[in-house]
Amino acid sequence: MNTINDFLIGIWFLIGSILFFYDSLKNIGVWLFILGSVQLLIRPTIKLVHDFYLRKYLKAGYRNK
């Protein structure tokens, strides 16, 4: 799943960069940059949430022993 996310980020930034060569398409390029930036934030957010719940689960498991 991470590979697909990384691939899409690359596509959005590449297409957005190409669209910046054309004045009439710059707005679409900006939106693609925003989409790519949001996707860049998704992975670390998922990792933080996962680590938080994993740590909480492990602490609860140690208390039950």
NORSUL-V823983 format. One record per residue. N is the residue number from 1. RES is the residue in three letters. PSI is psi in whole degrees, 0 to 359 (999 if undefined). OMEGA is omega in whole degrees, 0 to 359 (999 if undefined). Layout:
# NORSUL-V823983
N,RES,PSI,OMEGA + N,RES,PSI,OMEGA
This chain:
# NORSUL-V823983
1,MET,323,179 + 2,ASN,324,180 + 3,THR,319,178 + 4,ILE,316,179 + 5,ASN,313,180 + 6,ASP,319,179 + 7,PHE,314,180 + 8,LEU,321,177 + 9,ILE,314,179 + 10,GLY,318,179 + 11,ILE,313,182 + 12,TRP,316,182 + 13,PHE,324,178 + 14,LEU,310,180 + 15,ILE,318,178 + 16,GLY,321,179 + 17,SER,318,179 + 18,ILE,319,181 + 19,LEU,338,179 + 20,PHE,346,176 + 21,PHE,343,183 + 22,TYR,120,182 + 23,ASP,322,183 + 24,SER,345,183 + 25,LEU,6,183 + 26,LYS,323,180 + 27,ASN,318,178 + 28,ILE,320,177 + 29,GLY,318,178 + 30,VAL,317,180 + 31,TRP,326,177 + 32,LEU,323,176 + 33,PHE,319,178 + 34,ILE,316,178 + 35,LEU,315,178 + 36,GLY,320,179 + 37,SER,320,177 + 38,VAL,318,179 + 39,GLN,327,176 + 40,LEU,332,179 + 41,LEU,340,184 + 42,ILE,312,185 + 43,ARG,308,180 + 44,PRO,330,177 + 45,THR,315,178 + 46,ILE,319,180 + 47,LYS,318,178 + 48,LEU,315,180 + 49,VAL,316,179 + 50,HIS,312,180 + 51,ASP,321,179 + 52,PHE,311,181 + 53,TYR,325,177 + 54,LEU,315,178 + 55,ARG,317,179 + 56,LYS,318,180 + 57,TYR,316,180 + 58,LEU,320,178 + 59,LYS,319,179 + 60,ALA,323,179 + 61,GLY,321,179 + 62,TYR,328,179 + 63,ARG,331,182 + 64,ASN,349,182 + 65,LYS,999,999
